[in-house]
Amino acid sequence: MKTLILLEATTERNGILVKKTINDINSCELRKISISGRDNGYISSVNKSGTVIATGLSWRGKVVNSPIEMGEVFKLVENNFDKILEIINE
């Protein structure tokens, strides 16, 4: 399954990975990842129209905070939407 790193993880902050959803063929997930590549939870989803739905939970059941402001996440999604759409349509 194809993925895309929107924001590289560093020692100071986590990164953001785009991953295809299993349950919805019309969207993909934005997931917070650590520098080791560990999945730290679901931040939001992006659908085929480019809408970002900003709610998410970690695998521990806790709310996941984005490593950057959501306004910056929206810009990253907008700038990489062609690649994200390829993942959704995969």
Buried (B, 14 or more C-beta within 10 A) or exposed (E): EEEBEBBEBEEEBBBBBBBBBEEEEEBBBBBBBBEEEEBBBBBBBBBBEEEBEEEBEBEEEEEBBBBBEEEBBBEBBEEBBEEBBEBBEE
